[in-house]
Amino acid sequence: MFIAMEPGLTVYRHDSPGGRIVIITVDERTPGDVVARLQVERRADPGRQGVGEPPLIAEARGASREEVLTELQTLAADDAELARRLARWSAMQRRPRSDTP
């Protein structure tokens, strides 16, 4: 089974504590507007194994690959900050949407 990921080339992967896989992808399709995305796959969570899209934790835009990678690799190496952002993302997923009845 394949998991949908944000478009782009995977340029960084890090296995974090707790069964998380940190992935950074880079989309360089538009010259001068490079977009990098940091996603965390939560493989230790039985509900996540083989289903759904990994949470998008952070995104960076810049003129070059080096610029956006510098920003996101610092975050990717900080397991405590990743855990905080993943917890915040999870809480946002559980909140009722204001645009639904």
C-alpha positions in Angstrom: 0.0 0.0 0.0 1.3 3.4 -0.9 0.8 6.5 1.3 0.0 9.9 -0.3 2.7 12.4 0.4 3.0 16.0 -0.5 4.5 16.5 -4.0 8.2 16.7 -4.1 11.5 14.9 -3.8 12.3 13.3 -0.5 15.6 14.8 0.6 15.7 13.9 4.3 14.5 11.0 6.5 15.0 10.5 10.2 13.7 7.8 12.5 12.6 9.5 15.7 11.8 7.9 19.1 8.4 6.4 19.5 8.2 4.9 16.0 7.9 8.3 14.1 9.5 8.8 10.7 10.4 12.4 9.9 10.4 13.2 6.2 11.3 16.4 4.4 10.3 16.8 0.8 11.3 19.6 -1.6 9.3 20.9 -4.5 11.5 22.9 -6.9 9.0 23.0 -9.9 8.8 26.7 -9.8 12.3 28.4 -10.1 13.0 30.8 -7.3 10.0 29.5 -5.2 11.2 26.3 -3.5 8.8 24.7 -1.1 9.9 22.2 1.6 7.5 20.3 3.7 8.2 18.4 6.9 5.9 15.5 7.6 5.9 13.0 10.5 4.6 9.5 10.0 3.4 8.0 13.2 4.0 4.3 12.6 3.8 3.5 16.4 0.1 4.6 16.3 -1.9 1.4 15.3 -4.6 3.6 13.7 -1.9 5.1 11.4 -0.3 2.0 10.1 -0.9 1.8 6.4 -3.6 4.4 6.2 -4.0 8.2 5.7 -1.6 10.9 4.9 1.3 11.8 7.3 0.7 15.0 9.2 2.2 18.1 7.7 4.1 19.7 10.6 5.9 22.6 8.9 6.5 24.2 5.6 9.2 26.5 4.4 9.5 28.6 1.3 12.6 30.2 -0.2 14.7 30.9 -3.2 16.8 27.8 -2.9 16.8 24.3 -1.6 19.6 25.1 0.8 17.6 27.9 2.4 14.5 25.9 3.0 16.4 22.8 4.2 18.4 24.7 6.7 15.1 25.8 8.4 13.4 22.4 8.4 16.4 20.2 9.2 16.9 22.2 12.5 13.3 21.4 13.4 13.6 17.7 12.2 16.5 17.2 14.6 14.6 18.5 17.6 12.5 15.5 18.8 10.9 17.5 21.7 9.7 20.3 19.3 8.5 17.7 16.8 6.5 16.0 19.6 4.9 19.4 20.6 4.0 20.2 17.0 2.6 16.7 16.4 0.5 17.0 19.6 -0.8 20.4 18.5 -1.6 19.0 15.0 -3.5 16.0 16.6 -5.5 18.4 18.9 -6.5 20.5 15.8 -7.7 17.3 14.1 -10.0 16.5 17.0 -11.6 20.0 17.2 -15.0 20.4 15.6 -14.9 22.4 12.4 -16.7 25.7 12.5 -18.0 25.3 9.0 -20.0 22.2 9.7 -23.5 22.1 11.2 
